[in-house]
């Protein structure tokens, strides 16, 4: 009874509130995990499938690795459609224009240049599509992982409620991939993948090479059309004049459309690299809480270090000046 009476008296004492707050502050040990707001209740299904192609390529001595495949039907349709457009341009350039051109040397030079850049464009597209864009491991927001980060007491760690991962600074959750991606710029259906920290180089190369072959195809198509008109459509194509006209018109339309589109996309990507600000950050007008890099370091952070011809190769994985960790906090 004496204990209960003493407890009741202390509960009405103004100093007890202060003592309780002090005890609560002393009990805060370790980082504070805050779950971001979301309409989804609980983790969502992963939108990515991992494909191990090593068992198939090891037989021929090629190291393939783990492929990142986004399970989006619309994205796969857009990707296949992109390949078909490039194949169509190669067909028209080779069988409609170059094979029947009277100037053999001119045909060989332009044919080699066009197919070389078309091959680089397809390779860049495949690397962009099948490369991990810089995803945060799903479900890594566990007590053990947070403890391993060695954060100070009271430091805030944000957790993504959709993929149950520690959300790093400058990362955003993709609603298609259903993963948090570091330095996510946007999700592009034409490559069926996000453009992020680890595959932005391949996306820039893809848009650049598509723009180059579009301009080259436009030049050759217009030149060939003028040649055919000047020679009254004699010995200028293996197809009939109406069929040749249709092939050239579609190629000119394709070259104009995708040449302008990829030039704009390539320009916006280069601008984002120069300003060290992703497309999402620019769209949301996010305040820069990170230290922005210089122009040269920004390019190195995308294409690798040091500068070499490998910057322009889709077969070379960039070597960064830092080792990315799988644990992040903000």
Order of alpha helices (4+ residues) and beta strands (2+ residues): alpha-alpha-beta-beta-alpha-beta-alpha-alpha-alpha-beta-beta-beta-beta-beta-beta-alpha-alpha-alpha-alpha
